[in-house]
C-alpha cells in the first residue's frame, strides 16, 4: 500500500482509560510545597538579617544606635 504524500507513517498507540488524578492529593501536594517555599523564604530572610545587622550573639541585637540600655532602677528621692 503506497503512502499518501505528506501523511505520517507513525501509528498512534491505543488510548488507555485511567482514573483522573486525586484532587485531595493535589491539594496536599500544593500545601506541602507552599509550606516548604515559605520556610525557605523565612530562612533566607533570617540569614540576610543576621548577615547585615551585625548581630554579635549577645544581648545587643545590633539594631539602631549603639546607645546604652536604659537603667531599670530609678533614683530614689
Buried (B, 14 or more C-beta within 10 A) or exposed (E): EEEEEEEEEEEEEEEEEEEEEEEEEEEEEEEEEEEEEEEEEEEEEEEEEEEEEEEEEEEEEBEEEEEEEEEEEEEEE
